[in-house]
Amino acid sequence: MSFSFAAVQLRRTPLWRLAATAVFALSMPSVALAQAKTLLRISTPAVTDDWHAKMWTVFKDELEKSAPGQFEVQIHLNGALFKQGAESTAMARGSLEMAAMSAQDIAKILPEYAIYTAGYLIRDPAHQKAVFNGPIGDELAKAVAAKMDVQLLNVAYLGTRQLALREPRKVQTPADLKGVKLRMPATKEWLFLGDALGATATPMAFGEVYLALKTGTIDGEDNPLPTVRSAKFHEVTKQIVLTSHLVDGLFIAIASKTWKGLTPEQQTKLRAAAMAAAKYNDENRIQDEAQLIAFFKKEGLEVTTPDVEAFRKAVQAKYLASEQAKTWPAGLLERINAVK
């Protein structure tokens, strides 16, 4: 009975409806495939012209080559999705898939690793790669994954941080920065570094720095030279002081929830894309730093070199006498210093 009823219904069904049904059925696999794409939203405070921003396009392109159609990568610049410093919390909560985390971000949750925020610790970009892409970096990645629900993929050289001052002044030692309102990101580790340099550390979001320099709300800021140029801070400052107080880096990171949802093959390809992005960033930043002093001089800025050894001794002494140094893992400082 049911069979004959179905047959009658089939005979009465218009041909156009049968054809549409068939087309829909055939399209189902492609719809399912499209839905299977893994969404990777990337949040960064970097501005468009910064190598730190451009490296994400390299990451996206490399991933599309190695895993075509498997990922949907969305890049959000200028802190448009999450403000600087909020990315790690967003990844842990599942509100964000990827970002570049600083050592200061990590130290907020893992205070013992505030050692990586210390001034004059990492010697140069090569030392940075050797430390974080070796056994020491593996230990850090495991701790971050366990406590922060974030997986570190690679380290990208952010640059060697220098000071940019709104008005020129003679700076030879930390004492010469007394009273200078120096913008720093709003974490206690960054603020400690600013104070250790002899200035008055002033917390402020990256996106507010240009106007604050222009209006005199702050007297200076610290960043690698490529960032000073890309963010156009040279337009509102008159002096660069080459303190070289921090060889800075950012960790390309992915939310553990997202990471664990990938196949081993996809994880390998994601790591490779992160490595390619970091390499692109590093090479261009290092090349930029070699050329930017001449650029800033041409723009009318005074570029001076203080007594760097005096800064190094004063800053290191403040760190070693601080409470945070007491939390550093035993022997880690010596291990970092021993890495060639």
Secondary structure, DSSP 4 states (H G I P E B T S, - for coil): -HHHHHHHHHHHS-HHHHHHHHHHHHHHHHHHHHHTPEEEEEE----TTSHHHHHHHHHHHHHHHHSTTTEEEEEE-TTSSS-TT-HHHHHHHTS-SEEEE-HHHHHHH-GGGGGGG-TT-S-SHHHHHHHHTSHHHHHHHHHHHHHHSEEEEEEEEEEEEEEEESS----SSGGGGTT-EEEE-SSHHHHHHHHHTTSEEEE--GGGHHHHHHHTS-SEEEEEHHHHHHTTGGGS--EEEEEEEEEEEEEEEEEHHHHHTS-HHHHHHHHHHHHHHHHHHHHHHHHHHHHHHHHHHHTT-EEE---HHHHHHHHHHHHHTSTGGGGSPTTHHHHHHH--
